[in-house]
Amino acid sequence: MSEHNGTQRPLAAPVRNRYFYGKLLDVYHFEMEQTYLNRKRWLLNRLGLGAGVLCGLELELTEDGQVLVHAGVACDPHGHEIIVPSAYCIEEPRQPTDAHGRPDGDPIEEGEVTICLVYHECPAEPTPVLVADCDTREECAPGAIRERFRVLVREGVPESRPGQVDDEVCATIFPHDPPDDFDRRLTAVETLAGPCPVPESECVVLGTLRLGETIEIDNRYRAVTYSNTMLYDLLMCLAARVDACCQTLLLRYVSGDAQSARPGATLPEPLLVEVVDESETPVPDVEVRFNVRGGGGEVSPERIATDENGRAGTRFRLGPRAGLHTVEASLESGASLLLMALAVAEGGEEPEPEPEPEPEPVDLPVIRQVWPPNAALLSVQTNDEEAILRLRQWAQQPRIEITFSRAMSREQLQEPDSWLRVHFLVDVGEIVVQRLQLELTDIREDDGSMTAVYALQNDIPRGRPSRYLIQVRAQDNNIVDDSDEGVMLDANYRGTELRRNRLNEIWDVADQFVYGSDPENNPVWAAFVDTGAELPSGDGEPGGLFHGWFEVLI
């Protein structure tokens, strides 16, 4: 681009006219006036606004295979405003062009092309030259510059998508597990610091085309710049979602507790509760669940949203027996409230409540052993004979083995997805997490215990450490043998330093996920340590979460 359209080195000291009485204004000084204002505006556009589509300029495929660029406005990487006042038709979208928009090379039948918009200046309004200079004599000269545009078709797609913040920068400013003294503002300032960017292109990408028998428009590489008004609205939308997610809700009793009626009858007054936030303000449209906990009977409705006053209620029909009945009101966030009622036999006094028998101690089943052991290394790249032996045993059939203290349901062992998941993590310059499919290959029973063997199938990179995360969840599905109905596996075991929210996040990985691009400081990778936890599992309570790991290096 030539000097008159504003191209210059990235930063230069601005020079503007200084007027004084008797100053001669010539072409040089008039151009200085325009250049000063234009370059200031373009500089602010380039560094403050950024390059991209401001509005319009959508690509549309016509029935005859042409591509229509709709009217709109863009700002190019040099800060120039590009205005397309009316729709522009690309008649041959398969034909690449040069920098001037002229055909260049053979048409592309299959592949991808990028549609670019570039700033272009055209001399306009020929005007008579009344006074010529010493060197040339011209009868006419352009009296204006019309700021126009060119549409280019370039073979291939851009090297990267728009944006200056990559995954590594995001992971640095927004780490998964920030320490208590983490200063996000300071981290952002230091991470995003750098020299003023130098424009590497004149092109505003409007989209790419996939060419084949048909043409498809792809907007993944389209550069867009949003207005402050739209960004503000998006921030308000995000703030509303954050408030809804992180708001602390409280559940309070209003009325209907401690009523009495005959067995099987409906209480005369509804059970009424109220949902408020931390500032005691009623919260509407929050779902409240009512569940019968003791004595039998039923509630209607079981789920209801709070009204404009934050209140929700239900009717309670008592169970068939006299005595104490209870209903629990709860929120999805975990808040709960217990309401009570008394069923009184006809003509009789309130029965004396029978003392509840002392619960007999239950011998809960546990996980006795896993193989490979927790925090074990399986490798030949070491002098540790035990690590070498483990790898040789494991290489015959990559697998995990889980030994329970008593029999488990064979049906549940065959379909482990609801209670057992194994994820493969590998350092390839970034931490890739992949969920593995499990195949039950053997069940062994010995002296009351049961061992389930699951084959693992995945490609293990050579020379790079890879780790396997094992999670057992004794929560929703009871995997204990049917003969032990009511007894649940006591699975509690903390074999990693992963927090519960991170374990949940990995548990939900359906196929593959990437955790940042800095393995050395990655919170997930760093959480695989020897915690010193010992088997068997369990904390004396049914249910719980087992998580352990081992590493393979070949």
Buried (B, 14 or more C-beta within 10 A) or exposed (E): BEEEBBBEEEEEEEEEEEEEEEEEEEEEEEEBEEBBEBBEBBBEBBEEBBBBBBBBBBBEBEEEEBBEBBBBBBBBBBBBBBBBEEBBEBEEBBBBBEBEBEEBEEEBEEEBBBBBBBBBBEEEEEEEBEEEEEEEEEEEEEEEBEBBBBBBBBBEBBEEEBEEEEEEBEBBBEBBBEEEEEEEEEBBEEBEEEEEEEEEEBBBBBBBBBBEEEBEBBEEBBBBBBEEEEEEEEEEEEEEEEEEEEEEBBBBBBBBBEBBBEBEBBBEBBBBBBBBBEEEEBBEEBEBBBEBEBBBBBBEEEEBEBEEEBBBBBBBBBBEBBBEBBBBBBBEBEBEBEBBBBBBEEEEEEBEEEEEEEEEEEEBBBBBBBBBBBBBBBBEBEEEEEBBEBBEEBEEEBBBBBBBBBBBBBEBBEBBEEBBBBBBBBBEEBBBBBBBEBEBEEBEEEEEBBBBBBBBEBEBBEEBBBBBBBBBBBBEBBBBBEEBEEBBBBBBBBBBBBEEEBBEBBBEBEEEBEBBBBBEEBBBBEBBEEBEBEBBBBBEEBBBBBBBBBBBBB
